[in-house]
Amino acid sequence: LPSIIEKAQMSIQRHIFAALVGAYYFSNSIGLTYYNKWLFSNVKFPLTITSLQFVIISIITFIYVLLSPCHVRKTVSRQDQLLKLFPLAVFSALEVGFSNFSLIFITVPVLSMAKSTGPVFIYITSIIFKLQKLTVATALIIFSLSLGFFLFSYQDAAVNFIGVILVFGANLTGAFSLVFVQIIVQSKSLDLRNPMDSLYWATPFVALVGVIPAAIFEGYTVKLTLRIFEMTSLNAMISLVAILGDSIFSLSLNFSSYLFVRETSSLTSSVLTLFKDALLVVGGSILSNSHLTLINWIGVVITFTSIFAYVIAVNWPHLQKSNLFSSRLHCELNTQE
C-alpha cells in the first residue's frame, strides 16, 4: 500500500515540476522575444550579438562550476564531445545563421508561416534518433498543429523563394539542435542532467562555431562601427550593457529550455514554442487593432485544438497508470477491510 501511494505522489510531483518548468521557460521565451526585438532594432549585428551571448554564457557557467561549493564538475569524453556536443554547436549556429539571414529576403509574417513546419521537422528527427515512436495519432496531431499555425499566421504577402528555403533550413537545423539537447540532458552515460553542466560543456562549442558566420557576414561592419565609436561613446557602452543583459536573459532561457527538454522532450518543447508564438500573434493583433481573417480564425481553432490533443496524447499513458494505481489502492483497502 505505501509503495502504491508513493508512486502516485512521485508521478504527481513530476507533472507539477514539469508544469512549473514549462511556465518558467514560457515566460523566459516571451520576454527574450520582445527584448531581442528591441535590441536588434538598435544594434544591427544579430550574428555577432548571438556569438557574444554564448561567450558570456560560457564565462558565467565556468564561474558557476568553478566556484559553486556543492557542485561536482562532470567530465565528458572526447568521443562524446565530438559526436554529441560539437554537432549541437554546428546545428545551433546554422539555425541562428539561417533564421537571421532569411529576414533579409522575407517579412516577419512570411517567417511565421514558414516556421509552422518546425514541429514536423522535430518529430521526424526525433523518430530518426529513436527518441519518439511513429504513431498515427501523434503524426496527425503534429501535422494538424503545423497546418493550423500556418493558416493562423497566413497573410497575403509576397513570398521570396530563397528566404523560405533559408527558413526551412533554420527549422531543420533547429530540429537537429533540439534533438541533440535532448540526447545530452537525458543521457545517463553523459550525466549532464543539470542544465548548468550541459551549458558549461555545450556553449563554448556553440560560441566557437557561431563566430565563423558572424565574422563572414558582419565582421567588417562591426569593425567599422567600433572604429567610429572608438569604444568610448556612450552609445557603445549602452550597447554593451544591453548585450550583457541579453546574455543573462539568454542564459535563463537556455537553462529553462534544457530543463524543460530534460523533463519532457524536444517535441513537447517545440509545441510549447509554437503555443507561445500563437499567443504573440493573437496579442499583437489585439494591440494593433488588426482583424483576423476567416482563414486565420480557422487556423486559431485548429492550432489550439491540436495543442490540447497533444497534451492529452502525451499524458494519456500517465492517466492510465493513475487509474491503475487507483484500482490497486481500492483493492488493497478492500482486502484490509
Helices and strands as residue ranges (DSSP letters): H 2-42, H 46-67, H 78-80, I 81-85, H 86-102, H 108-115, H 118-128, H 136-152, H 161-186, H 195-229, H 234-263, H 266-287, H 294-336
